């Protein structure tokens, strides 16, 4: 979350990727910092072992690219 905020502050496009268990927190932080337009991509929680996390990353990749491109 903080990396995404820092990128946004420097004008670089960013997307925050959060597991479903942290969506409320991520949205709360975005709103409190007036970054409502910061894209948020949600993956299932928990990430799991490295292979499962890699599969989730592959599944979310197109949505992340779309969020960056707007």
GUNU-806576 format. One record per residue (C-alpha): residue in one letter; x, y, z; residue number from 1. Coordinates in Angstrom, 3 decimals. Layout:
<pts>
a, X, Y, Z, NUM;
...
</pts>
This chain:
<pts>
x, 0.000, 0.000, 0.000, 1;
x, 2.692, 2.481, 0.966, 2;
x, 4.687, 1.786, -2.198, 3;
x, 1.610, 2.522, -4.303, 4;
x, 1.059, 5.771, -2.437, 5;
x, 4.671, 6.820, -2.940, 6;
x, 4.468, 6.090, -6.664, 7;
x, 1.251, 8.111, -6.934, 8;
x, 2.856, 11.020, -5.080, 9;
x, 5.680, 11.117, -7.641, 10;
x, 3.255, 10.978, -10.568, 11;
x, 4.097, 7.404, -11.560, 12;
x, 1.141, 5.136, -12.287, 13;
x, 0.508, 2.628, -9.535, 14;
x, -1.861, -0.153, -8.630, 15;
x, -2.301, -1.580, -5.172, 16;
x, -2.814, -5.335, -5.037, 17;
x, -4.455, -6.538, -1.845, 18;
x, -5.942, -9.770, -0.663, 19;
x, -9.655, -9.757, 0.102, 20;
x, -8.868, -9.686, 3.814, 21;
x, -7.300, -6.235, 3.503, 22;
x, -9.702, -4.444, 1.147, 23;
x, -11.395, -2.418, 3.900, 24;
x, -8.036, -1.287, 5.252, 25;
x, -6.717, -0.413, 1.798, 26;
x, -9.822, 1.618, 0.966, 27;
x, -9.699, 3.361, 4.323, 28;
x, -6.086, 4.393, 3.738, 29;
x, -6.848, 5.522, 0.172, 30;
x, -9.779, 7.640, 1.350, 31;
x, -7.940, 9.184, 4.289, 32;
x, -5.111, 10.258, 1.969, 33;
x, -7.528, 11.481, -0.721, 34;
x, -6.267, 8.878, -3.183, 35;
x, -9.682, 7.501, -4.119, 36;
x, -8.537, 7.106, -7.742, 37;
x, -5.615, 4.838, -6.806, 38;
x, -6.579, 1.523, -8.439, 39;
x, -7.030, -1.485, -6.192, 40;
x, -6.886, -5.033, -7.527, 41;
x, -8.159, -7.704, -5.164, 42;
x, -6.965, -11.304, -5.030, 43;
x, -8.251, -14.070, -2.779, 44;
x, -6.910, -14.335, 0.742, 45;
x, -4.493, -15.738, 1.783, 46;
x, -1.789, -15.689, -0.860, 47;
x, -0.655, -19.156, 0.174, 48;
x, 2.531, -20.927, -0.806, 49;
x, 4.783, -19.503, -3.572, 50;
x, 3.124, -21.548, -6.313, 51;
x, -0.367, -20.446, -5.288, 52;
x, 0.725, -16.820, -5.019, 53;
x, 2.283, -17.045, -8.480, 54;
x, -0.952, -18.427, -9.920, 55;
x, -2.927, -15.597, -8.315, 56;
x, -0.481, -13.075, -9.782, 57;
x, -0.959, -14.552, -13.261, 58;
x, -4.726, -14.377, -12.854, 59;
x, -4.594, -10.724, -11.742, 60;
x, -2.003, -9.570, -14.292, 61;
x, -4.465, -8.433, -16.965, 62;
x, -6.516, -6.495, -14.413, 63;
x, -3.359, -4.835, -13.075, 64;
x, -2.246, -3.803, -16.567, 65;
x, -5.729, -2.458, -17.333, 66;
x, -5.733, -0.462, -14.094, 67;
x, -2.360, 1.115, -14.937, 68;
x, -3.404, 1.988, -18.460, 69;
x, -6.688, 3.414, -17.240, 70;
</pts>
